[in-house]
Amino acid sequence: MRVDIISIFPEYFTPLEVSLIGKARSRGILDIRLHQLRDWTHDVHRTVDDTPYGGGPGMVMKPEPWAEAIDAVIASAETEGALPRLVVPTPSGRPFTQKVALEYAREPWLLFAPARYEGIDARVVEEYRERLRVDEVSIGDYVLAGGEAAVLVIVEAVARLLPGVLGNVCSVADDSFAPGAMENLLEGPVYTKPPVWRGHEVPPILLSGHHAAIARWRRDQALRRTVERRPDLAARLDPATLDRRDREV
Ligand SMILES: Nc1c(O)cccc1[N+](=O)[O-]
């Protein structure tokens, strides 16, 4: 997978050089390319923003630098044999979920346009919807200084789904929110050695060796945690699943 990121803070993406993603890049599974948006400005101040039409606080990112940068990146489409999916992180986007991460993990090429200030002039998305699949996504209902943190979140969530990135493929299937048995379920508590730590014991069931009973206990813990902490997810569960929670101990 090729990933292009255009930003006025390309240095923000240094974390993509370490850990799982850094290893995936060194093994050629991920090809991440960073671009400085200001390289597509033509004034001495390398201006990328201006005051909003209609007045109001803050500044809006100008369309010209973004369009020149996106055009320059997609100019290599011939060698890629396809155009990228343009992903614009924004609080007004559709929710970025595990399902969307799985969708993106099937894409050969993602191009991220993280905005700063009050956002990018709306005509940029309008312009590229005619040529690219454009996706405005939100990682959550809170205010960030820009979309760069969202790109880090999205790239991590997607990269770990790519074949060869995670050592143990099973761990993806067991993820919280993963389609299938864990869909709409939070993961339960996890434990490791020592069996007793500062007087806190590991639940005995986990030391029993009874794998079926352990699986039932884990699912029950996941159900309980989901009902307690995420009633919105619990509401999506099959009522029969919730009923089983009370019977199985
Ligand atoms: N929430 C937010 C923001 O405040 C700015 C850019 C992107 C996002 N987001 O993706 O959720």
The ligand as an SDF file (V2000), in Angstrom:
LIG
                    3D

 11 11  0  0  0  0  0  0  0  0999 V2000
  -11.8850   16.2420   15.3350 N   0  0  0  0  0  0  0  0  0  0  0  0
  -11.0420   16.6460   14.2780 C   0  0  0  0  0  0  0  0  0  0  0  0
  -10.5560   17.9890   14.2610 C   0  0  0  0  0  0  0  0  0  0  0  0
  -10.9220   18.8350   15.2800 O   0  0  0  0  0  0  0  0  0  0  0  0
   -9.7160   18.4250   13.2420 C   0  0  0  0  0  0  0  0  0  0  0  0
   -9.3680   17.5610   12.2240 C   0  0  0  0  0  0  0  0  0  0  0  0
   -9.8300   16.2350   12.2150 C   0  0  0  0  0  0  0  0  0  0  0  0
  -10.6630   15.7870   13.2440 C   0  0  0  0  0  0  0  0  0  0  0  0
  -11.1600   14.4040   13.2270 N   0  0  0  0  0  0  0  0  0  0  0  0
  -10.7530   13.6450   12.2890 O   0  0  0  0  0  0  0  0  0  0  0  0
  -11.9400   13.9990   14.0980 O   0  0  0  0  0  0  0  0  0  0  0  0
  1  2  1  0
  2  3  1  0
  2  8  2  0
  3  4  1  0
  3  5  2  0
  5  6  1  0
  6  7  2  0
  7  8  1  0
  8  9  1  0
  9 10  2  0
  9 11  1  0
M  CHG  2   9   1  11  -1
M  END
$$$$
